[in-house]
Amino acid sequence: MNKILKFPVLFLTAVLWFGCSSDDSEEECMKTITIPQFYYVNGQSYSYNTTQEVTCDTPEPTKAKEIEPPQLEDFSYEVLKFEFTPDTGSNTSRLEFEIELTNPNNYAVSGVPVLTVNVDGLQTTSSFSQNASIPCYEIAANSSCILTYDQEESRDVVIIDSYELVDVHYYIIKND
């Protein structure tokens, strides 16, 4: 009788042991989710979604999260030309510049260049791309783009005596 009871007990123990084990060779269910994010530069909103691999039971994000503007890694720039004429003689001031923006990475980027300038002693940041003849919204991998700007403004609107470039950043909208 002792043998008869041992077999079912051993069988039940084996079933519980192997049936409920957490075998490391079994992979956990994973999925890739898109995390909606956004940031502001000079009052303009930009989307910057990222992806992340998570377990299958992780809920999908529904609300976009505000983040700091992501900057292009190892970005560099060279000022080829930066000229400000406070009075052109026709009641306008003129700002013209060419700045070479370099993406040394092995991937193309879409983004927006943002300049920090000193205007009559007041430091401000702005993207001049919306009025630039070459806005550099995209820079190919291991390549450069020359941000080209040439605009005149009526001195009836504002009189500016000095305009100096302080710094340039490139904020990423999308990595390709």
C-alpha positions in Angstrom: 0.0 0.0 0.0 2.9 2.3 0.7 4.1 1.9 -2.9 0.7 2.8 -4.2 0.6 6.1 -2.3 4.2 7.0 -3.2 3.6 6.9 -7.0 0.6 9.4 -7.1 2.5 11.7 -4.6 5.6 11.6 -6.7 3.6 12.1 -9.9 1.7 15.1 -8.5 4.9 16.6 -7.2 6.6 16.3 -10.6 3.6 17.9 -12.3 3.6 20.8 -9.9 7.3 21.2 -10.1 7.7 21.2 -13.9 4.3 22.7 -14.7 4.7 25.8 -12.6 8.4 26.4 -13.1 9.6 29.7 -14.3 12.0 28.4 -17.0 14.4 31.1 -18.1 14.5 29.7 -21.6 10.9 30.8 -22.1 10.9 34.4 -23.4 8.6 36.9 -21.9 6.1 38.4 -24.3 7.5 41.8 -25.6 6.1 44.5 -27.8 7.3 47.9 -29.1 5.3 51.0 -28.2 5.5 54.5 -29.5 5.8 57.2 -26.8 4.3 60.5 -27.9 6.5 63.5 -26.8 6.7 67.1 -27.7 8.8 70.2 -26.9 8.6 73.9 -27.5 11.2 76.2 -29.0 10.3 79.9 -29.2 6.6 79.1 -28.8 6.6 76.6 -31.6 5.6 73.1 -30.7 7.5 70.1 -32.2 6.6 66.4 -32.0 9.4 63.9 -31.1 8.1 60.4 -30.7 10.3 57.6 -29.4 9.9 53.8 -29.3 10.5 51.4 -26.5 10.4 47.7 -26.1 8.2 46.7 -23.2 6.3 43.6 -21.8 3.0 42.8 -23.5 1.0 43.8 -20.5 2.3 47.4 -20.5 -0.5 49.8 -21.5 -0.1 52.0 -24.6 0.7 55.6 -23.7 -2.3 57.9 -24.4 -1.0 61.3 -23.4 1.9 63.1 -24.9 4.7 64.2 -22.5 6.5 67.5 -22.7 10.3 67.0 -22.8 13.4 69.2 -23.1 14.3 69.8 -26.8 16.6 66.9 -28.0 19.8 68.2 -29.4 21.8 66.6 -32.2 24.8 64.8 -30.8 28.3 66.0 -31.7 26.7 68.9 -33.7 29.1 71.6 -34.8 28.7 74.8 -36.8 30.9 77.3 -38.5 30.0 80.9 -39.2 30.8 81.7 -42.8 29.2 85.1 -42.8 27.3 87.1 -40.3 26.6 90.8 -41.1 24.1 93.2 -39.7 23.6 96.6 -41.3 21.6 98.8 -38.9 20.7 101.3 -41.6 20.8 100.4 -45.3 20.0 104.0 -46.3 16.5 103.1 -47.3 14.9 103.1 -43.8 15.6 99.4 -43.3 18.1 97.3 -41.4 19.5 94.1 -42.9 20.6 90.8 -41.3 22.4 88.3 -43.5 24.3 85.2 -42.5 25.5 81.9 -43.7 26.2 79.3 -41.1 27.5 75.8 -41.9 25.7 73.2 -39.8 27.4 69.8 -39.5 25.9 66.4 -38.7 28.9 64.1 -38.1 26.6 61.1 -37.2 25.9 58.0 -39.4 22.3 58.9 -39.6 20.3 61.7 -41.3 18.3 64.1 -39.1 15.2 66.3 -39.4 15.2 69.2 -37.1 15.4 72.9 -36.6 18.5 75.1 -36.1 18.0 77.6 -33.3 20.3 80.7 -32.9 21.0 82.5 -29.7 21.7 86.2 -30.5 22.4 89.3 -28.7 20.3 92.2 -29.9 21.2 95.6 -28.4 22.4 93.8 -25.2 19.3 91.6 -25.0 20.0 87.8 -25.5 17.3 85.9 -27.2 16.8 82.6 -29.1 15.1 82.1 -32.4 14.8 79.8 -35.4 15.4 81.9 -38.4 14.6 79.0 -40.7 11.0 80.1 -41.5 12.4 83.1 -43.4 15.7 81.5 -44.6 16.4 80.8 -48.2 18.0 77.5 -47.1 16.4 76.5 -43.7 18.4 73.3 -43.0 15.4 71.4 -41.8 17.2 68.2 -42.8 20.9 67.3 -42.7 22.1 64.0 -44.3 24.4 61.6 -42.4 28.0 62.7 -42.2 27.1 65.9 -44.0 26.5 69.7 -43.7 23.9 72.2 -44.6 24.5 76.0 -44.9 21.8 77.9 -43.1 21.3 80.9 -45.4 19.4 84.0 -44.3 19.1 87.5 -45.8 16.2 89.7 -44.7 15.5 93.5 -44.4 13.2 95.0 -41.8 11.7 98.4 -41.8 13.2 100.8 -39.2 9.7 102.1 -38.7 8.9 98.8 -36.9 12.1 98.6 -34.7 15.4 100.3 -34.6 18.3 97.9 -33.8 21.9 99.1 -33.5 23.7 95.8 -32.9 23.1 92.1 -33.7 25.6 89.5 -32.6 25.6 85.7 -32.9 26.1 84.0 -29.5 25.5 80.2 -30.2 23.7 77.7 -32.5 21.9 74.5 -31.5 20.2 71.9 -33.7 17.0 70.4 -32.2 16.0 67.0 -33.6 12.5 66.4 -34.8 13.2 63.0 -36.3 16.2 60.6 -36.7 16.2 58.7 -40.0 
